[in-house]
Amino acid sequence: MKSVIVIPARWASTRFPGKPLAPIAGISLIQRVYERAGKSERADSVYVATDDDRIAAHVTGFGGRVVRPEGIFATGTDRIAAALPLFDKIYDHVVNVQGDEPLIDVRGIDRVISALEDGADMVTLACPIESDEEYTSRDVVKVVTDLAGNAMYFSRAAIPYGSRSLALRHIGLYGYQSRVLRTLSETAPSLLEVAESLEQLRALQNGFRIKVLHTDKPHLGVDRPEDVLRIESEIAKLR
């Protein structure tokens, strides 16, 4: 079985235009994510999926692989599904790594691929919720699971009501069986997906199982220009 990592990268961003090319301690954000993902022991290839000439030229310039899916995509799932025919070969599994997480845990990627090899429809990560502020914030997506570790529901609301210890903080790294990804891209957005603005609810509402793997803490991401210094500080600690 073959697995591919795909890193979506767009130029347009309300909070940080041109973010993929922003320098992080002298190396672009997208190159850092790409090289980090390339350390996976289970993935066979890594690609950046972009619609921007500047990003594509930069990635090929440092020796990375690029695909250019065409169209207007409502979600990352749809964008990555459109890239499937553009890869060098047919892959059984696809892992969506966010392009703004230069410190992503490579072990988490490999655990996701391992769960896909064991037959899970989809796989994602989650970590403990550390404060009441996180629990009530709409920007922190919560997930609750069944006893087998499969997602029962994702929400921006504080679920389950009054029981923070039973919820996990969702981390937006997704692994898909390629057949599941194709099916989801051909399926209309679900009512729950639209209500919560969470694309993973399309999978749940259409009967797919999402395995939730636990990790210790959320990945540090770059959402705004001021996040760059925080990431550079963390990188310095690793040297």
Rosetta silent file (secondary structure, phi, psi, omega in degrees, C-alpha in Angstrom):
SEQUENCE: MKSVIVIPARWASTRFPGKPLAPIAGISLIQRVYERAGKSERADSVYVATDDDRIAAHVTGFGGRVVRPEGIFATGTDRIAAALPLFDKIYDHVVNVQGDEPLIDVRGIDRVISALEDGADMVTLACPIESDEEYTSRDVVKVVTDLAGNAMYFSRAAIPYGSRSLALRHIGLYGYQSRVLRTLSETAPSLLEVAESLEQLRALQNGFRIKVLHTDKPHLGVDRPEDVLRIESEIAKLR
SCORE:     score description
SCORE:     0.000 S_00000001
   1 L     0.000  140.282 -177.149    0.000    0.000    0.000 S_00000001
   2 L  -111.219  143.868  179.710    1.246    3.473   -0.905 S_00000001
   3 E  -129.184  142.347  178.876    0.731    6.714    1.040 S_00000001
   4 E  -127.908  140.375  173.241    1.164   10.330   -0.031 S_00000001
   5 E   -99.356  131.383  178.169    1.321   13.510    2.041 S_00000001
   6 E  -120.520  131.160  179.597   -0.338   16.559    0.510 S_00000001
   7 E  -114.683  103.530  177.338    0.257   20.088    1.806 S_00000001
   8 E   -69.046  139.538 -179.725   -2.348   22.599    0.564 S_00000001
   9 E  -144.352  117.801  177.556   -0.893   26.082    0.099 S_00000001
  10 L  -115.450  148.951  175.622   -2.787   29.222   -0.914 S_00000001
  11 L   -76.593  -43.537 -175.019   -1.448   32.746   -1.337 S_00000001
  12 L   -70.807  129.820  175.116   -4.652   34.449   -0.251 S_00000001
  13 L  -156.471  126.248 -178.238   -5.156   34.757    3.486 S_00000001
  14 L   -60.232  -42.145 -174.923   -7.143   37.432    5.272 S_00000001
  15 L   -89.205  -20.184 -175.466   -4.843   37.428    8.273 S_00000001
  16 L  -157.263   76.831  179.008   -1.531   36.705    6.533 S_00000001
  17 L   -60.372  140.525  179.536   -1.339   37.106    2.711 S_00000001
  18 L    71.978   18.936 -174.414    1.554   35.214    1.149 S_00000001
  19 H   -54.134  -41.341 -177.191    2.012   33.143    4.305 S_00000001
  20 H   -57.946  -27.403 -178.380    3.558   30.047    2.633 S_00000001
  21 H   -96.817    2.854  179.134    6.571   32.104    1.521 S_00000001
  22 L   -63.665  131.910  179.741    7.044   33.906    4.847 S_00000001
  23 E   -73.741  133.214  175.334   10.599   33.325    6.155 S_00000001
  24 E  -119.603  103.257 -175.624   10.856   31.369    9.399 S_00000001
  25 L    51.558   44.552  173.217   14.437   31.682   10.703 S_00000001
  26 L    87.776   -4.417  179.315   15.669   32.121    7.131 S_00000001
  27 E  -126.407  137.592 -176.843   13.667   29.301    5.519 S_00000001
  28 E   -60.989  152.466  178.693   10.187   29.701    4.053 S_00000001
  29 H   -56.661  -47.015 -175.837    7.230   28.343    5.965 S_00000001
  30 H   -66.545  -34.675  177.474    6.224   25.985    3.157 S_00000001
  31 H   -67.692  -39.204  178.467    9.757   24.587    2.841 S_00000001
  32 H   -62.559  -44.266  179.284    9.896   23.915    6.569 S_00000001
  33 H   -64.600  -44.325 -178.721    6.582   22.061    6.479 S_00000001
  34 H   -60.091  -47.982 -177.622    7.602   20.130    3.360 S_00000001
  35 H   -68.031  -34.118  176.825   10.945   19.055    4.798 S_00000001
  36 H   -65.481  -46.927  179.184    9.348   18.112    8.103 S_00000001
  37 H   -62.009  -33.908 -179.211    6.726   15.989    6.339 S_00000001
  38 L   -65.926  -10.928  177.528    9.462   14.391    4.268 S_00000001
  39 L   -82.545   -4.476  177.401   10.876   12.833    7.437 S_00000001
  40 L   -58.166  136.053  178.658    7.895   10.490    7.613 S_00000001
  41 L   -87.815  -12.974 -175.786    9.001    6.865    7.584 S_00000001
  42 L  -107.449  -21.789 -179.333    5.692    5.595    6.188 S_00000001
  43 L   -79.722  142.626  179.862    4.840    8.102    3.444 S_00000001
  44 L   -90.943  -26.722 -178.456    6.094    7.368   -0.058 S_00000001
  45 E  -151.617  159.347  174.327    5.839   10.921   -1.438 S_00000001
  46 E  -129.691  134.543  177.038    5.158   14.524   -0.434 S_00000001
  47 E  -131.781  149.915  165.602    3.426   17.111   -2.633 S_00000001
  48 E  -101.148  131.695  175.951    2.367   20.724   -2.282 S_00000001
  49 E  -107.112  116.066 -176.781   -1.048   21.456   -3.815 S_00000001
  50 E  -144.080  160.630  174.109   -1.344   25.088   -4.861 S_00000001
  51 L  -115.362   13.545 -173.316   -2.997   27.344   -7.412 S_00000001
  52 L  -113.634  130.247 -178.442   -0.365   30.074   -7.148 S_00000001
  53 H   -62.243  -39.128 -177.089    2.570   30.528   -9.541 S_00000001
  54 H   -65.507  -43.322  179.229    4.813   32.075   -6.881 S_00000001
  55 H   -67.314  -43.679 -179.411    4.346   29.189   -4.465 S_00000001
  56 H   -60.277  -44.332 -179.361    4.747   26.589   -7.213 S_00000001
  57 H   -65.175  -38.712  179.659    7.994   28.172   -8.440 S_00000001
  58 H   -65.520  -44.318 -178.570    9.370   28.378   -4.922 S_00000001
  59 H   -64.825  -46.222  177.698    8.604   24.746   -4.125 S_00000001
  60 H   -64.268  -29.891  178.905   10.145   23.438   -7.335 S_00000001
  61 H   -64.330  -34.320  177.128   13.097   25.733   -6.636 S_00000001
  62 L   -95.589   10.749  173.675   13.995   23.906   -3.432 S_00000001
  63 L    92.733   12.708 -179.950   13.382   20.524   -5.081 S_00000001
  64 L   -85.528  165.827  178.280    9.833   19.883   -3.901 S_00000001
  65 L   -98.605  141.976 -176.923    6.979   18.331   -5.835 S_00000001
  66 E  -131.750  141.919  166.759    3.949   20.411   -6.822 S_00000001
  67 E  -123.849  151.576 -175.037    0.487   19.671   -8.193 S_00000001
  68 L  -123.721   74.669  177.513   -1.863   22.322   -9.512 S_00000001
  69 L   -64.464  135.918 -177.033   -5.509   21.250   -9.059 S_00000001
  70 L  -103.077  144.223  177.792   -7.797   23.582  -10.982 S_00000001
  71 L   131.374  177.736  175.321  -11.139   24.893   -9.826 S_00000001
  72 L  -106.411  121.203 -172.075  -12.794   26.690   -6.939 S_00000001
  73 L  -115.746  129.021 -178.326  -12.787   24.516   -3.843 S_00000001
  74 L   -75.486  -29.869 -176.570  -14.999   25.013   -0.818 S_00000001
  75 L  -137.994  165.485  175.058  -12.863   22.854    1.479 S_00000001
  76 H   -63.921  -33.927  176.837   -9.398   21.388    1.782 S_00000001
  77 H   -58.151  -45.485 -179.032  -10.924   17.955    1.236 S_00000001
  78 H   -65.538  -40.334 -179.882  -12.220   19.023   -2.156 S_00000001
  79 H   -63.471  -44.537 -177.908   -8.879   20.587   -3.158 S_00000001
  80 H   -69.308  -38.008  177.194   -6.895   17.473   -2.247 S_00000001
  81 H   -60.479  -38.095  179.306   -9.365   15.156   -3.974 S_00000001
  82 H   -67.806  -18.995  179.412   -8.915   17.184   -7.161 S_00000001
  83 H   -84.522  -15.485 -174.655   -5.171   16.565   -6.906 S_00000001
  84 H   -52.953  -44.225 -178.448   -5.470   12.763   -6.877 S_00000001
  85 H   -72.928   -6.834 -174.137   -5.244   12.321  -10.678 S_00000001
  86 H   -96.073   -6.032 -179.398   -2.172   14.591  -10.794 S_00000001
  87 L   -74.737  167.246 -176.654    0.175   12.457   -8.709 S_00000001
  88 L   -73.267  -18.699 -179.409    2.922   10.324  -10.213 S_00000001
  89 L  -154.794  176.809  176.962    1.147    7.098   -9.251 S_00000001
  90 L   -86.295  127.845  179.568   -1.990    5.785   -7.574 S_00000001
  91 L  -110.832  141.561  179.422   -1.865    6.068   -3.799 S_00000001
  92 L   -79.501  -32.060 -175.730   -4.015    4.079   -1.386 S_00000001
  93 E  -130.077  145.134  179.140   -3.828    6.651    1.399 S_00000001
  94 E  -128.304  131.072  176.856   -3.678   10.449    1.483 S_00000001
  95 E  -115.379  123.762  178.998   -2.575   12.544    4.464 S_00000001
  96 E   -93.423  108.196  177.406   -3.506   16.216    4.543 S_00000001
  97 L  -102.655  126.389 -179.119   -0.818   18.161    6.418 S_00000001
  98 L   -63.690  138.059 -176.111   -1.605   21.799    7.110 S_00000001
  99 L   -79.461    4.354 -179.341    0.816   24.168    5.383 S_00000001
 100 L  -118.053   23.026 -178.233    1.175   26.446    8.397 S_00000001
 101 L  -122.777   79.871 -175.332    2.556   23.950   10.938 S_00000001
 102 L   -71.043  -10.266  179.783    6.364   23.890   10.595 S_00000001
 103 L  -111.755   23.598 -177.349    6.777   21.945   13.847 S_00000001
 104 L   -56.421  141.031 -178.915    4.309   19.185   13.061 S_00000001
 105 L   -76.586  111.341 -177.761    5.019   15.919   14.873 S_00000001
 106 H   -64.132  -31.173  177.979    6.226   13.460   12.234 S_00000001
 107 H   -62.507  -34.141  176.824    5.382   10.564   14.551 S_00000001
 108 H   -64.042  -40.303  177.037    1.762   11.711   14.397 S_00000001
 109 H   -60.281  -45.972 -178.071    1.829   11.500   10.608 S_00000001
 110 H   -67.388  -33.900  176.375    3.199    7.973   10.753 S_00000001
 111 H   -66.647  -37.217  177.291    0.597    6.924   13.322 S_00000001
 112 H   -63.307  -46.139  179.754   -2.132    8.235   11.019 S_00000001
 113 H   -62.670  -40.737  178.656   -0.757    6.241    8.088 S_00000001
 114 H   -59.590  -42.391  178.798   -0.506    3.134   10.267 S_00000001
 115 H   -66.522  -34.904  175.817   -4.185    3.452   11.242 S_00000001
 116 H   -66.232  -39.091  178.175   -5.127    3.820    7.570 S_00000001
 117 H   -65.044  -25.892  176.988   -3.168    0.670    6.779 S_00000001
 118 L   -82.131   -3.359  172.393   -5.246   -1.060    9.454 S_00000001
 119 L   109.938    1.288  179.074   -8.381   -0.111    7.522 S_00000001
 120 L   -61.804  141.703  176.814   -9.737    3.098    9.081 S_00000001
 121 L   -63.697  -50.855  178.711  -11.857    5.209    6.699 S_00000001
 122 E  -140.692  156.942  178.974  -10.337    8.425    8.014 S_00000001
 123 E  -140.236  142.625  175.982   -7.904    9.282   10.802 S_00000001
 124 E  -145.524  179.441 -177.892   -7.202   12.488   12.692 S_00000001
 125 E  -118.691  156.451  175.099   -5.477   13.698   15.856 S_00000001
 126 E  -154.270  154.768 -178.782   -6.682   15.263   19.108 S_00000001
 127 E  -133.917  168.975  179.463   -5.139   16.400   22.373 S_00000001
 128 E   -63.278  150.734  171.948   -6.408   17.291   25.864 S_00000001
 129 L   -88.948  126.174 -168.857   -8.262   20.559   26.447 S_00000001
 130 L   -97.708  -10.682 -176.886   -6.219   22.514   28.959 S_00000001
 131 L  -153.809  161.784  174.816   -8.529   25.299   30.104 S_00000001
 132 H   -64.393  -31.728  178.808  -12.128   26.441   30.366 S_00000001
 133 H   -62.547  -43.356  176.268  -11.264   29.174   27.867 S_00000001
 134 H   -63.440  -43.178 -176.162  -10.342   26.558   25.263 S_00000001
 135 H   -60.608  -35.618 -176.957  -13.434   24.539   26.101 S_00000001
 136 H   -96.672   -9.516 -177.505  -15.789   27.453   25.450 S_00000001
 137 L   -73.741  132.838  177.239  -13.931   29.049   22.511 S_00000001
 138 L   -72.209  -18.297  179.417  -15.604   28.621   19.118 S_00000001
 139 L   -79.858  -13.544  176.497  -12.147   28.718   17.516 S_00000001
 140 L  -100.954  115.548 -178.581  -11.174   25.504   19.304 S_00000001
 141 L   -83.477  127.481  179.359  -12.890   22.531   17.701 S_00000001
 142 E  -100.021  150.295  176.071  -13.939   19.872   20.184 S_00000001
 143 E  -136.410  141.236  172.150  -14.405   16.172   19.470 S_00000001
 144 E  -119.314  146.003 -173.564  -16.001   13.394   21.510 S_00000001
 145 E  -123.381  161.846  172.155  -15.352    9.735   20.760 S_00000001
 146 L   -82.700 -177.916 -175.049  -16.915    6.355   21.357 S_00000001
 147 L   -69.348  -15.753  177.779  -15.208    3.696   23.459 S_00000001
 148 L   -92.928    1.139  178.770  -13.293    2.433   20.416 S_00000001
 149 L    85.905   15.531  175.543  -11.785    5.865   19.752 S_00000001
 150 E   -93.981  142.391 -178.532  -13.957    6.761   16.769 S_00000001
 151 E   -63.562  132.853  172.168  -15.352   10.289   16.507 S_00000001
 152 E   -96.413  -37.306  179.886  -18.988   10.675   17.498 S_00000001
 153 E  -165.605  147.808  171.500  -19.176   14.421   16.846 S_00000001
 154 E  -115.644  143.143  179.365  -17.086   17.528   16.261 S_00000001
 155 E  -155.972  153.676  170.187  -18.290   20.952   17.343 S_00000001
 156 L   -82.503  -15.818  178.538  -17.256   24.523   17.963 S_00000001
 157 L   -79.774  166.696  179.394  -19.560   24.442   20.988 S_00000001
 158 L   -79.823   94.549  179.611  -18.553   23.199   24.434 S_00000001
 159 L  -117.108  150.099  -14.842  -19.380   19.492   24.161 S_00000001
 160 L   -70.816  155.835 -173.760  -20.342   17.475   26.070 S_00000001
 161 L   -55.560  123.062  173.963  -22.213   20.002   28.178 S_00000001
 162 L    71.650   12.287 -176.465  -20.465   20.666   31.486 S_00000001
 163 L  -134.774   72.380 -177.571  -17.882   17.868   31.060 S_00000001
 164 H   -57.158  -35.311 -175.541  -14.633   19.302   29.772 S_00000001
 165 H   -67.065  -17.108 -179.309  -12.708   16.165   30.716 S_00000001
 166 H   -92.781   -3.516 -179.522  -14.717   14.093   28.233 S_00000001
 167 L  -105.261  158.326  173.806  -13.827   16.296   25.267 S_00000001
 168 E  -124.759  154.027  175.128  -10.648   16.525   23.206 S_00000001
 169 E   -88.031  121.748 -177.776   -9.199   19.385   21.203 S_00000001
 170 E   -74.654  138.842  174.129   -9.191   18.476   17.525 S_00000001
 171 E  -111.874  127.091 -168.681   -5.973   18.861   15.530 S_00000001
 172 E   -80.441   48.246  170.098   -6.614   19.385   11.840 S_00000001
 173 E  -104.276  127.303 -176.303   -4.398   16.696   10.364 S_00000001
 174 E  -122.480  139.502  168.433   -6.434   14.218    8.303 S_00000001
 175 E  -117.199  140.044 -177.687   -5.674   10.873    6.767 S_00000001
 176 E  -129.941  144.165  156.088   -8.016    9.340    4.177 S_00000001
 177 E   -66.735  137.123 -177.133   -8.413    6.155    2.288 S_00000001
 178 H   -58.102  -37.310  179.760   -8.240    7.450   -1.287 S_00000001
 179 H   -64.742  -36.022  178.034  -11.605    5.872   -2.109 S_00000001
 180 H   -68.308  -42.360  179.152  -13.187    7.710    0.840 S_00000001
 181 H   -60.025  -43.629  178.789  -11.656   11.005   -0.257 S_00000001
 182 H   -62.350  -44.248 -179.200  -13.067   10.585   -3.762 S_00000001
 183 H   -62.218  -44.596 -179.352  -16.516    9.766   -2.415 S_00000001
 184 H   -62.523  -37.710 -179.113  -16.552   12.765   -0.076 S_00000001
 185 H   -69.172  -20.596  179.227  -15.547   15.110   -2.879 S_00000001
 186 L   -96.524    3.124 -177.005  -18.518   13.881   -4.910 S_00000001
 187 L  -107.023  137.144 -179.535  -20.933   14.310   -1.983 S_00000001
 188 L   -64.673  149.205  175.040  -22.794   17.542   -1.282 S_00000001
 189 L   -53.253  137.192 -177.930  -21.953   19.425    1.941 S_00000001
 190 L   -83.768  164.682 -179.237  -24.036   18.017    4.773 S_00000001
 191 H   -63.495  -40.504  178.780  -26.387   20.033    6.954 S_00000001
 192 H   -67.618  -38.970  177.484  -24.182   19.567   10.018 S_00000001
 193 H   -57.844  -45.159 -179.175  -21.076   20.556    8.040 S_00000001
 194 H   -68.124  -42.126 -177.245  -22.722   23.813    6.999 S_00000001
 195 H   -63.698  -41.029 -176.676  -24.104   24.527   10.473 S_00000001
 196 H   -96.129  -11.897 -172.634  -20.759   24.064   12.230 S_00000001
 197 L    56.720   47.964  179.476  -18.498   25.060    9.320 S_00000001
 198 L  -133.957  110.344 -171.677  -16.565   21.814    9.866 S_00000001
 199 L   -67.493  -24.191 -179.382  -15.932   19.713    6.783 S_00000001
 200 H   -66.426  -18.711  178.368  -15.265   16.495    8.719 S_00000001
 201 H   -70.435  -21.109  173.992  -18.951   16.373    9.643 S_00000001
 202 H   -62.006  -41.111  179.054  -19.729   15.532    6.010 S_00000001
 203 H   -65.432  -47.485 -178.899  -17.892   12.261    6.544 S_00000001
 204 H   -62.656  -43.208 -175.688  -19.658   11.459    9.807 S_00000001
 205 H   -70.857  -17.540  177.212  -23.102   12.328    8.512 S_00000001
 206 L  -101.172   13.935  169.921  -22.541   10.068    5.507 S_00000001
 207 L    90.336    7.166  177.269  -21.590    7.082    7.636 S_00000001
 208 L   -85.411  147.636  178.313  -17.777    7.094    7.470 S_00000001
 209 L   -95.917  136.081  178.161  -15.780    6.384   10.609 S_00000001
 210 E  -115.356  112.054  177.348  -13.070    8.781   11.735 S_00000001
 211 E   -76.615  131.310 -178.827  -10.454    7.267   14.034 S_00000001
 212 E  -109.999  115.446  178.639   -9.172    9.789   16.586 S_00000001
 213 E   -97.167  137.120 -178.334   -5.594    9.295   17.783 S_00000001
 214 E   -84.666  141.980  172.212   -4.472   11.001   20.979 S_00000001
 215 L  -135.139  169.428 -171.772   -1.406   13.224   21.146 S_00000001
 216 L   -74.927  -39.324 -173.413    0.047   15.303   23.973 S_00000001
 217 L  -154.458  161.948 -179.744   -0.489   18.838   22.708 S_00000001
 218 L   -70.124  153.909  174.969   -1.652   20.867   19.703 S_00000001
 219 L   -74.316  141.558  176.413    0.748   21.685   16.890 S_00000001
 220 L   -78.707  126.287 -178.446    1.987   25.265   16.834 S_00000001
 221 L  -117.429  167.045  177.258    0.766   27.006   13.699 S_00000001
 222 L  -108.676  101.567  178.748    1.356   30.302   11.916 S_00000001
 223 L   -99.195  -33.577 -175.161   -1.963   32.129   11.627 S_00000001
 224 L  -134.555  160.933  179.026   -0.749   35.740   11.791 S_00000001
 225 L   -55.404  -33.879 -177.845    2.563   37.557   11.188 S_00000001
 226 L   -69.462  -13.546  178.025    3.104   37.890   14.927 S_00000001
 227 H   -74.863  -17.142 -175.814    3.194   34.083   15.230 S_00000001
 228 H   -60.874  -45.018 -179.099    6.509   33.948   13.347 S_00000001
 229 H   -62.226  -38.358  179.031    8.586   35.028   16.357 S_00000001
 230 H   -63.441  -42.888  179.541    6.913   32.414   18.555 S_00000001
 231 H   -67.554  -41.580  178.932    7.723   29.658   16.046 S_00000001
 232 H   -61.502  -36.560  177.235   11.303   30.881   15.622 S_00000001
 233 H   -63.122  -41.823  179.066   11.714   30.746   19.404 S_00000001
 234 H   -67.319  -39.218  178.447   10.529   27.120   19.451 S_00000001
 235 H   -62.782  -39.612  179.607   12.853   26.212   16.569 S_00000001
 236 H   -61.619  -32.976 -179.917   15.792   27.732   18.471 S_00000001
 237 H   -68.607  -23.879 -176.478   15.050   25.442   21.424 S_00000001
 238 H   -84.385  -10.256 -176.334   15.412   22.395   19.165 S_00000001
 239 L   -80.109    0.000    0.000   18.933   23.260   18.063 S_00000001
